[in-house]
Amino acid sequence: MSTFETSRATDPVLRLPEAPAALRKRRVGVATALRYFGPGAIIASLTIGSGESILASREGAVFGYAVLWAVVAGCFAKGALVYASNRYITLTGEHPMRRFARVMPGPRGWFPIVLVVICFASFPGWASGVATALGDYLEALGLGNATLWAVGVLLVAAVLSFVGGYAVLEKVQVAIAGIMVLLVLIAVFVSNPDWLAALRGLLPVFPDYAPFVAERYPEVAETSVWVELAVFMGGLGGGMYDYIGYTGMLREKKWGMLGHRDAARIEQDLAAKDDRAPIPLSTDPDDVATARAWSRAPFFDMLAAFLALGVIAVAFMMNGATILGAQQQVPEENDVLTYQSQFFGVVAPVFEYFYIVAIVMVLFGTIYALWEAYSWTAYESLAAVSEKVRSRGQRGIRPVVYGWTGAIALVAILSDLSFTDLVTPASILGGVFACGIYGAGLVYIDKVNLPEPYRMGRTLRTLVVLGSVFLTVCGVVAILELLGAIA
């Protein structure tokens, strides 16, 4: 029987600790599923302020309802690879990045190194972009200089994150974000959208810019549609700069093999085994059933996160099409947050004042949370190839991440670039392309290193393969388009 007490790191086979009774039930209620909504909530909170409120609103304004399909495609593609990644660490106790370092064909460790280089290149872009957007908005309200606000917000959030402060404000932010989302959803119905056009928008069709964009926003119209969509897709639900850390955060949840009393030794033993040998997980039917029960925990977490992100993105996009598109307004340059207050005003004029508080809190929360997420991403990536990093732990790598991200982000803010300029490279490289190749890596190690009963099911494997191809192709085309525009 696969119990916590009888399984040992030195056994010929590995057995997961016993799964909670709630996860072993054939039917699981909503309350039980939400009990496992943890790390996914952090990732969701990271993107509401930027990927949804800014980018989704912008796509709705410039394309109308025609790109609602991109929300669905993006959530399925990214949700599948996130679940596959989190499922792997839950069942084996090791981060996929450590397996990538040993089994991917080619020089040892090259794959995690490529991913960590992309992530480190992306960190400052999103940190400076979100800070700049918030600074610009506060200046538009007549509250001071945008650059000073952006620098101040970036530094204050970094300090609070580093010392572990902000606990009370974080709870307030969650409550405000929840009200904000509720109002945006109400606005969708109050604004009386074209529901038939919205349904047609779920069909994958390559869009054109709305006619007014070329006349009123020529710089936006000059942007390749591929690049515009890829930037949105990269911001939707986060990117590899978030997801590698997201998977690492599960160590603190202690699901599955991560909760084994010898979890650290198991991971060390796996690192010492032959690269292409299957991980010695027990194939006894009872142990396989335990693994299937444990795999529900990361599934519920992912499902809650991406359902929430999908609904929020659709709501902002539809309001962008219905409200902003009708008034020919596009969030762009240094004015990416102002117009969205109308979404709240549609419900009741007084809520436009609430929007000011809500968007400031949500964006500050985003900047605060990204420091910890990026630290986990850097640790899991570098620990895959460096014993020194592994010995120092996640907290040991934080000064490097904070220093690198903060220094480059400050330079970017002082360069007076817009939100879109700052996040475009990071979103395409880290939010789309890197997600695609990471998903391909997951499919490879699933086939090579997991015993057959533990491998992805046909549906999950198909979704990860299709999602990886979709994201990789989108990323490559957007990169080529962007380089062509620069040239």
C-alpha positions in Angstrom: 0.0 0.0 0.0 1.4 3.4 -1.0 1.5 5.1 2.4 3.6 8.0 3.7 5.1 5.7 6.3 6.2 2.8 4.2 7.7 4.6 1.2 11.4 5.4 1.4 13.9 7.2 -0.9 16.1 4.1 -0.9 13.3 1.7 -2.0 13.7 0.1 -5.5 10.5 1.9 -6.5 9.0 5.2 -5.4 5.6 5.4 -3.9 3.6 8.7 -3.4 2.3 9.5 0.0 -1.4 8.6 0.5 -3.7 11.1 -1.2 -6.3 13.0 0.8 -9.7 11.4 0.8 -11.3 14.4 -1.0 -9.0 13.8 -4.0 -9.8 10.1 -4.1 -13.5 10.6 -4.5 -15.0 9.8 -7.9 -16.9 13.1 -7.9 -15.4 16.2 -6.4 -17.4 19.3 -5.5 -16.7 22.9 -6.2 -15.7 23.6 -2.6 -13.1 20.8 -2.7 -11.7 21.9 -6.0 -11.3 25.5 -4.8 -9.5 24.2 -1.7 -6.6 23.5 -4.1 -6.7 26.9 -5.7 -3.3 28.3 -4.4 -0.3 29.1 -6.7 -2.7 29.6 -9.6 -4.3 32.5 -7.7 -0.9 34.3 -7.6 -0.5 33.9 -11.3 -4.0 35.1 -12.0 -3.4 38.2 -9.8 -0.2 38.9 -11.7 -2.0 39.4 -15.0 -5.3 41.0 -14.3 -3.8 44.5 -14.3 -1.8 44.1 -17.5 -2.8 41.2 -19.7 -6.5 41.6 -19.1 -7.3 45.2 -18.2 -4.8 46.7 -20.7 -4.1 44.3 -23.5 -7.5 42.6 -23.7 -9.3 46.0 -23.7 -6.9 47.2 -26.5 -7.5 44.1 -28.7 -11.3 44.6 -28.3 -10.9 48.2 -29.3 -8.7 47.6 -32.4 -10.2 44.3 -33.6 -13.7 44.3 -32.2 -15.1 40.8 -31.3 -13.1 39.1 -34.0 -10.3 37.9 -31.7 -12.3 36.4 -28.9 -11.1 33.0 -30.2 -7.5 34.1 -29.1 -8.6 34.1 -25.5 -10.0 30.5 -25.8 -6.9 29.3 -27.7 -4.5 31.0 -25.4 -6.2 29.6 -22.2 -6.3 26.1 -23.6 -2.7 26.2 -24.8 -1.2 27.7 -21.7 -3.5 25.9 -19.3 -2.5 22.5 -20.8 1.2 23.1 -20.5 0.9 24.6 -17.0 -1.0 21.5 -15.8 1.4 19.1 -17.5 4.3 20.9 -15.8 2.7 21.0 -12.4 1.5 17.4 -12.7 5.0 16.3 -13.4 6.5 17.9 -10.3 3.6 16.6 -8.2 4.1 13.0 -9.3 7.9 12.9 -9.3 9.0 15.5 -6.8 11.5 17.1 -9.3 11.0 20.2 -11.4 10.8 19.6 -15.2 13.7 22.0 -15.6 16.0 19.6 -13.8 15.0 16.7 -16.1 15.4 19.0 -19.1 19.0 19.6 -18.1 19.9 15.9 -18.3 17.8 14.3 -21.0 17.3 16.8 -23.8 19.4 15.8 -26.9 22.5 18.0 -27.3 25.0 19.6 -24.8 24.1 18.9 -21.2 21.9 21.7 -19.7 21.4 23.7 -22.9 17.6 23.7 -22.8 17.2 25.2 -19.3 19.9 27.7 -20.1 18.0 28.9 -23.2 14.8 29.2 -21.2 16.5 31.1 -18.3 18.2 33.5 -20.7 14.7 34.3 -22.2 13.2 34.7 -18.8 16.0 37.0 -17.5 15.6 39.1 -20.7 11.8 39.3 -20.0 11.9 40.2 -16.3 12.7 43.9 -16.7 10.3 44.5 -19.6 7.2 43.5 -17.7 8.4 45.1 -14.4 9.2 48.4 -16.1 6.1 48.2 -18.4 3.6 47.8 -15.6 5.3 50.5 -13.5 5.3 52.9 -16.4 1.6 52.3 -17.1 0.7 53.0 -13.5 3.0 56.1 -13.5 1.4 57.5 -16.7 -2.1 56.9 -15.2 -1.3 58.7 -12.0 0.2 61.7 -13.9 -3.0 61.8 -16.1 -4.9 62.2 -12.9 -2.8 65.2 -12.1 -1.0 63.6 -9.2 2.6 64.3 -10.2 5.3 63.1 -12.6 4.9 59.8 -14.3 8.6 58.8 -14.2 8.9 59.5 -10.5 5.8 57.5 -9.8 7.0 54.6 -11.9 10.4 54.5 -10.2 8.9 54.9 -6.7 6.3 52.2 -7.2 8.9 49.8 -8.6 11.3 50.4 -5.7 8.6 50.3 -2.9 7.1 47.1 -4.3 10.6 45.5 -4.5 11.5 46.4 -0.9 8.1 45.2 0.5 8.4 41.9 -1.4 12.0 41.4 -0.3 11.3 42.0 3.4 8.0 40.1 3.3 5.6 43.0 3.9 2.3 44.0 2.3 0.3 41.2 4.0 -2.7 43.4 4.9 -2.6 45.4 1.7 -2.5 42.1 -0.2 -5.8 41.0 1.3 -7.3 44.4 0.5 -6.1 44.2 -3.0 -7.7 40.8 -3.6 -11.0 42.1 -2.3 -10.8 45.2 -4.6 -9.7 43.1 -7.6 -12.8 40.8 -7.0 -15.2 43.8 -7.0 -13.4 45.2 -10.1 -13.9 41.9 -12.0 -17.6 41.8 -10.9 -18.2 45.3 -12.2 -16.5 44.6 -15.5 -18.7 41.5 -15.9 -21.9 43.5 -15.2 -20.7 46.1 -17.7 -20.6 43.5 -20.4 -24.4 43.0 -20.1 -25.3 46.6 -19.4 -23.4 47.8 -22.5 -25.6 45.7 -24.7 -23.0 44.0 -26.9 -23.6 42.4 -30.3 -23.9 38.9 -29.0 -24.1 37.3 -32.5 -20.8 39.1 -33.5 -19.3 37.9 -30.2 -20.2 34.3 -31.0 -18.7 34.7 -34.5 -15.6 36.0 -32.8 -15.0 32.5 -31.3 -14.3 31.2 -34.8 -10.5 31.4 -35.6 -10.3 34.1 -38.2 -7.2 36.3 -38.9 -8.5 39.8 -38.1 -8.0 43.2 -39.6 -7.7 46.5 -37.7 -11.0 48.4 -37.3 -11.3 51.2 -40.1 -10.8 54.1 -37.6 -7.4 52.7 -36.3 -5.5 53.8 -39.4 -6.9 57.3 -39.3 -6.8 58.0 -35.6 -3.9 55.7 -34.5 -1.5 55.3 -37.4 1.3 54.0 -35.3 -1.0 51.2 -34.0 -2.1 50.4 -37.6 1.5 50.1 -38.7 2.1 47.3 -36.1 1.9 43.9 -37.7 -1.4 42.1 -36.8 0.8 39.1 -35.9 2.8 41.2 -33.4 -0.3 42.8 -31.9 -1.9 39.4 -31.3 1.3 37.8 -30.1 1.8 40.6 -27.5 -1.7 40.0 -26.2 -1.2 36.2 -26.2 2.0 36.6 -24.3 0.3 38.8 -21.7 -2.8 36.5 -21.4 -2.3 34.4 -18.2 1.5 35.1 -18.0 4.4 33.5 -19.7 7.4 31.2 -18.9 8.9 33.9 -16.7 5.9 33.2 -14.5 5.2 29.5 -15.1 8.6 28.0 -14.2 8.2 29.8 -10.9 4.6 28.7 -10.7 5.6 25.1 -10.8 8.3 25.7 -8.2 5.8 27.3 -5.9 4.1 23.9 -5.6 7.0 22.8 -3.4 5.4 24.8 -0.6 2.0 23.0 -1.1 3.7 19.6 -0.6 1.3 17.9 -3.0 2.2 14.3 -4.1 5.8 13.4 -4.0 6.6 17.0 -2.8 5.1 16.0 0.5 7.2 12.9 1.0 9.3 13.0 4.1 12.4 12.2 2.0 11.4 14.6 -0.9 14.9 16.2 -1.0 16.7 12.9 -1.1 14.3 11.6 -3.8 15.2 14.5 -6.0 18.9 14.0 -5.4 18.6 10.3 -6.2 16.7 11.1 -9.4 19.5 13.4 -10.4 22.0 10.7 -10.0 20.2 8.1 -12.1 20.8 7.4 -15.8 19.4 10.2 -17.9 17.0 8.2 -20.0 16.0 5.6 -17.5 12.3 5.7 -16.5 11.7 7.2 -13.1 11.2 4.2 -10.8 7.6 5.0 -9.8 5.6 2.0 -8.6 3.3 0.6 -11.2 1.2 -1.3 -8.7 -2.5 -0.5 -9.4 -3.0 1.0 -5.9 0.0 3.3 -6.3 -1.1 4.4 -9.8 -4.6 5.2 -8.4 -2.9 7.3 -5.7 -1.0 9.2 -8.4 -4.2 9.8 -10.3 -5.8 11.2 -7.2 -2.8 13.5 -6.5 -2.8 14.7 -10.1 -6.2 16.3 -9.4 -4.7 18.9 -7.1 -2.6 20.7 -9.7 -5.5 20.3 -12.2 -8.0 22.0 -9.9 -5.5 24.8 -9.3 -4.9 25.3 -13.0 -8.6 25.0 -13.9 -9.6 27.7 -11.4 -6.8 30.1 -12.5 -7.4 29.8 -16.3 -11.2 29.8 -16.0 -10.9 33.1 -14.1 -8.4 34.5 -16.5 -10.5 33.5 -19.5 -13.7 35.0 -18.2 -11.9 38.2 -17.2 -10.1 38.5 -20.5 -13.3 38.0 -22.5 -15.1 40.6 -20.4 -12.4 43.2 -20.9 -12.2 42.4 -24.6 -16.0 42.7 -25.1 -16.1 46.0 -23.2 -13.2 47.2 -25.4 -15.1 46.3 -28.5 -18.5 47.6 -27.4 -17.5 50.7 -25.5 -14.1 51.8 -26.7 -14.5 50.7 -30.2 -17.7 52.6 -30.6 -16.0 55.8 -29.4 -12.9 55.0 -31.5 -10.6 55.0 -28.4 -7.5 52.7 -28.2 -5.4 52.3 -25.0 -1.9 53.1 -26.4 1.4 54.9 -25.8 1.2 56.6 -22.4 -2.5 56.3 -22.1 -3.3 52.6 -21.6 -5.5 52.8 -18.5 -7.6 55.9 -18.7 -10.4 54.7 -21.1 -11.3 51.6 -19.1 -12.9 53.7 -16.4 -15.9 53.9 -18.7 -16.5 50.2 -18.2 -17.4 51.0 -14.6 -19.2 54.1 -15.4 -21.6 52.1 -17.6 -22.8 50.3 -14.4 -23.1 53.6 -12.4 -21.1 56.9 -12.7 -19.9 56.6 -9.1 -17.9 53.5 -10.0 -15.6 55.5 -12.2 -14.0 56.7 -8.9 -13.8 53.2 -7.7 -11.8 52.3 -10.8 -9.1 54.7 -9.8 -8.5 52.9 -6.5 -9.0 49.5 -8.0 -6.6 49.8 -10.9 -3.9 51.4 -8.7 -4.2 48.6 -6.2 -4.3 45.9 -8.8 -1.2 47.1 -10.7 0.7 47.7 -7.5 -0.1 44.2 -6.5 1.1 43.0 -9.9 4.5 44.7 -9.5 4.7 43.4 -5.9 4.0 39.8 -6.8 6.2 39.5 -9.8 9.4 39.8 -7.7 8.6 36.6 -5.8 7.4 34.8 -9.0 10.6 35.8 -10.9 12.8 34.6 -8.0 11.2 31.2 -8.1 11.6 31.1 -11.9 15.3 32.0 -11.7 15.9 29.5 -8.9 14.3 26.6 -10.6 16.0 27.4 -13.9 19.5 27.9 -12.5 19.2 25.1 -9.9 18.7 22.7 -12.8 22.3 23.3 -14.0 24.1 24.6 -10.8 24.8 22.7 -7.6 25.8 26.0 -6.0 22.4 27.5 -6.7 20.6 24.4 -5.3 22.6 24.7 -2.1 21.7 28.3 -1.7 18.0 27.8 -2.2 15.4 30.1 -3.6 16.1 32.9 -1.1 19.7 32.8 -2.1 19.0 33.7 -5.7 16.7 36.6 -4.8 19.4 39.3 -4.6 20.5 38.5 -8.1 17.0 38.6 -9.5 16.0 41.8 -7.6 19.3 43.5 -8.6 19.1 42.5 -12.3 15.4 43.2 -12.8 15.5 46.4 -10.8 18.5 47.9 -12.5 17.5 47.2 -16.0 13.9 48.2 -15.3 15.0 51.5 -13.9 17.0 52.2 -17.1 14.0 51.2 -19.2 11.7 53.6 -17.2 14.1 56.5 -17.6 14.4 55.8 -21.3 10.8 57.2 -21.6 9.5 54.2 -23.6 5.8 53.4 -23.5 4.1 50.4 -21.9 3.7 48.7 -25.3 7.3 49.3 -26.3 8.5 47.8 -23.0 6.4 44.7 -22.9 6.4 43.7 -26.6 9.8 41.9 -26.8 9.2 40.2 -23.4 5.6 39.2 -24.3 6.6 37.6 -27.6 9.8 35.9 -26.4 8.8 34.8 -22.9 5.1 34.8 -23.1 4.6 33.0 -26.4 7.8 31.4 -28.0 9.3 30.1 -24.7 5.9 28.6 -23.7 5.8 26.7 -27.0 9.3 25.1 -26.6 8.7 24.4 -22.9 5.6 22.5 -23.8 7.6 20.4 -26.4 10.1 19.6 -23.7 7.3 18.4 -21.4 6.0 16.0 -24.0 9.5 14.6 -24.5 10.3 13.9 -20.8 6.8 12.5 -20.3 7.5 9.9 -23.1 11.1 9.2 -22.1 11.1 9.3 -18.3 7.7 8.4 -16.9 6.5 4.9 -16.7 3.5 4.3 -19.0 0.8 4.4 -16.3 2.0 7.8 -15.2 2.2 9.5 -18.6 -0.2 12.1 -19.8 -3.5 10.9 -21.0 -4.4 11.2 -24.7 -6.4 14.3 -24.3 -3.8 16.2 -22.3 -1.0 15.1 -24.5 -2.9 16.2 -27.6 -3.6 19.6 -26.0 0.0 20.1 -25.0 1.3 19.2 -28.5 -1.2 21.4 -30.3 -0.7 24.2 -27.8 3.1 24.0 -28.1 2.9 24.1 -31.9 0.5 27.0 -31.8 2.5 29.1 -29.4 5.9 28.3 -31.1 4.6 29.2 -34.6 2.9 32.4 -33.3 6.1 33.4 -31.5 8.4 32.7 -34.5 6.2 34.6 -36.9 5.9 37.6 -34.5 9.6 37.6 -33.9 10.3 37.7 -37.7 7.6 40.4 -38.2 9.1 42.5 -35.4 12.6 42.1 -36.7 11.4 43.1 -40.2 9.7 46.2 -38.8 12.9 47.2 -37.0 15.0 46.6 -40.1 
